[in-house]
């Protein structure tokens, strides 16, 4: 056990926090197996001394206190982590219950970027989700600023849900600290916690409608797609009906295969999330299980947008 602890401290000294945290966690679990609770607690707190106030260290300490029955200490550590991450001030984190927040702590990475740093580029692969903790970022497409992401805003959810390339470029407007949530473990956690799934879905729905408004070139973007939103689900292979005139059908999840009457457009197109499903087509099939949002068009022109 001493050698395992020494390896953890060497990894920290070599600036390899992922390896160090893994080794500290292994050492803690081993002490718990041997029913040595105070040694397990000491190791988890040693990780804090060596690695600093890292969210994943907080998760390790909270879980160790819980495993050893020190529930008051666990709550105190949880409160400290919530204060550092401004949980009550940021809507995304405030929507999470205690268990979801602890699980999310265990995968969070805090990254600080200088002013003008590119976080992601349009068309690059990437599915991780980011939360702006301090600072601000701009969202850019084709040289035009689409939005400014301020403290508490979340971005990257289109790549996360669509498992596709980035839809826009994001750069810092000032020195900024972001919370990075890796897509793989985030998918696992959201399946266990409906509150996390719900807040991510709400952010994603708003962003998909906003993107559709941008693609239509309408003033106000998502505001042009107004009225009540109906969510429709279709199984793979099911035909998708033409929705009522004056409405806009926006693909939220999955792939849709579209056939056209016009010879110049070819035989078939494959639409991805964020695309508008045109009224002017002969047939549309769910290429996978799909979810479609249907809303009023307002002043928007319901031309089909980008396909695969």
Number of C-alpha atoms within 10 A of each C-alpha: 11 8 9 14 20 14 16 26 23 14 18 18 13 11 12 14 18 14 17 25 24 13 20 26 21 17 22 25 19 15 17 18 11 10 12 14 20 15 16 26 23 14 23 26 19 17 28 19 11 15 20 12 15 19 23 24 25 25 24 24 27 23 22 27 22 15 16 16 12 15 15 11 15 21 15 12 18 20 13 14 23 21 12 12 18 15 19 13 13 16 14 17 20 15 16 21 13 13 11 18 22 21 19 21 22 18 19 21 16 18 13 15 17 13 15 15 16 15 13 17 18 16 12 14 14 19 21 20 21 22 22 22 23 17 19 21 27 20 21 18 14 9 8 9 13 18 12 16 20 17 18 20 18 21 19 24 22 26 21 22 20 18 16 16 17 21 20 19 20 26 22 21 19 16 15 22 19 25 20 18 22 17 20 12 15 19 15 10 18 18 11 13 16 14 16 22 16 14 18 18 15 10 16 23 20 12 19 22 27 20 22 29 26 17 17 19 13 17 12 11 18 20 16 23 25 17 13 10 15 11 14 14 15 17 15 15 15 16 16 20 10 16 14 12 10 14 21 29 29 28 26 28 20 21 23 29 20 22 17 17 13 11 7 7 10 10 11 13 16 17 23 22 27 29 26 28 28 20 19 14 14 12 16 23 20 22 19 16 15 22 20 25 21 24 22 19 20 16 13 22 16 21 15 20 18 16 17 10
